[in-house]
Amino acid sequence: MNKLLVSAALLLAACVAQAEKADSTKPTQITFDQLDADDVKQIKTFTGNVVLTRGTLLMKSPKAVVTEDPEGYQFVVLTAGGGTQATFRQKLDGPNEQWVEGRADRIEYDNKTELVKLFAKAQIKRLENTKVASQVDGEFISYDSRKEFFAVKNTSTGESKEGGGRSTMVIQPSNKLNPPAPATPANNQPAPGK
């Protein structure tokens, strides 16, 4: 069964386009109800309906802690609260309107590596326009937007352990496999020769 899960994760990774490249050069805007900032340690704690926007990247949670390294890269930890999970959504480069969105009890985002880690009750969906193209649910999901790679583990610690739990993946049929039916003539009569 683990081979099936690995195969499914690789198939999902092959279907995903890269995150919007322009997002990495955009400023980060954060709206919130309350802020506690320690400029010496470069730690900012935002609480109350936190919304972080950076280009097409949108993250929401009841609480977010943002730290900055000496090079200026940001590390964000979003946590759930009051029955509300942390969420993220980002446009993918490529044709059509493609998006990736996720939710979990805790989300960690590393601005330097563009790695998103989702812990506990995690879910990631890939959308084409507004239709869900694929979805994976698990206790831990790691999404690397640069390498176009997902990893799903069966414990919220980010490791897989025997008996630790099961994950689920749903892949919708491709439009390529289900071409549209031929058009019927306007008068609802069979086409000549039929």
N, C-alpha and C positions, 0 to 999 in steps of 0.2 A: 504494500500500500504506500510506503514511503516513496518508492520509485514513481508511482502514479502522481503523488503530490509534487515531487520534484519536476516531473515532466509537465504537469499543469502550470507550475510557476514559470518554467522556461518558456512555455507557449505564450503565457501572458506577457512575459518580458519581450518576446519577439513581436508582439502585436502593438507595443507601446512606442509612441514617438517621444522625442526628447522634450523636456520642459522648455518653455519659451526662453530662448537665450538672452533676450533683451532684459529680462527681469533682473539679472545679476547686476546691471548698471543703474537700476532705478533706486530712488530714495525710499526709505522705509517710513511709512506713516502709521502711527498707532493711536487709536482712540480708546478711551477708558474712563472709568469713574474715579479711580484713585491711583496715585503713584507714590512709591517710596523709592528714592534714588540715592545710591551710594556712589558718588563720582570717584572716590579714591579706589574702590574695588571694581568699578565699572559694572555695577549690578543695579538693574532697574526692575522693580516688582510692580506690575500693573494688575489691578483688580477691578472687577465689575464690568461685565460686557466688553471684554477686550477684543478689539478688531485690529489686526495687523495687515497692512496692504503694502505690497512691493511689486509694482508692475501688475501682472495678471495673478500673482500669488496672493491669496486671501486666506488668512488664518483667524479663527475665532475661538475664544474660550472664556470661562469665568475668571481665569488667572493666567498670567504669563510672566515669566522671569527672563529678562534679556541681559546677557552678559556680552562684553566686547573684549576681544583679545588685543594685544599691543599693535597688531597689524591693521586693526579696524574691522575685522570680521565679527559677525554677530552669531550668537548661539541662543536659540529661543527654546524654552520649555513651557508648553501649554498644558494646563491641567484642568480636568473636569471638576464640576462642583454643582451641588444642588440639582442633580439629575441631568445636567447638561454636559455632553461630551465635548471635547476639543475637536475642531474640524479644520481641514485645509482644502483648498481648491486651486488649481493652476492650469493655465492653458498650455497645450502642447504645440510645439512647432510642427508644421506639416500641413497637408491639405485639409480642407473642411474645418469645421469647428470641433476640435478634439480637446478634451479636458481630462484631468485626473483629479479625483476628489477622495478624501478619506476622513475617517473619524476614529477616535479612540479615547480612552480615559486619560492618557498622557501622550503628547506628541512632542518629539524633540526635532528641531530643525537646525542644521549646521550650514550657515551661509557660505563658509569656505569650501566645503565639499559638495554642497547642495544635496545632502543626504537627509531624508525624512525617516524617522523611526516612530512607529505607532505601537503603544504598549497597552494591553488589556482591552478586550472587546473591540479589536481593531477591524477596520473594513476599508478597502480601497476599491473604487470603481473607475473604469475608463469609459468615458462618454464620447459618442460620436453624435454631434449636434446635441439633442436632448435624450437620445436613446442610450441605454446602458449596453455597452459592447461586451464588457466582462466585469466580474466582481469577485473579490476574494475576501473571505472572513477568517480571522484567526486571532490567537492571543498576542502575536507579535508579527509585525510586518515592517520590513525595511525597504525603502524605495530610493534608489539612486538615480536621480534624473539625468545625470551626465552619462552614465553607462547604460541607461535604459534597462535597469535590472531590479527585480523584486525578489525578496526572500521572505518566506513565511515559516515561522517556527511555532511549535505547539505549547510553549509556555511564555508568560509575559516577561520573563527575564531575557528573552532573545535567544534561548537555547532550545534545542529539541530534546525531549526526554521521553523514553518509552513510557507509555501510559499517561503522558502529560496532557493529552487532549487531542482533538481533531480539528482540522480546518476544512473549509468548503470553498470551492471555486465554481463559478458558473460562467461559461463562455457562450455567448449568443451565436446563432448561425450567421455565417458571413453572407452579405448581400450578393457576393460573387457566386455562391452556391444556389441561391434562390432568385433566378432572373425573373423580372416581371412577366406576367402572362401576356400573350399577344392580344392586341386591341381587337375588340369586336366591332364590325362595321356599324355605323350610326343607326341603321334601320333594324338592327338586331337580327338581320338575315345572315345565314352562313356565307362566308366568303366564297366567290366563284370557285368551282372545282372541288368543293367540300361536300 
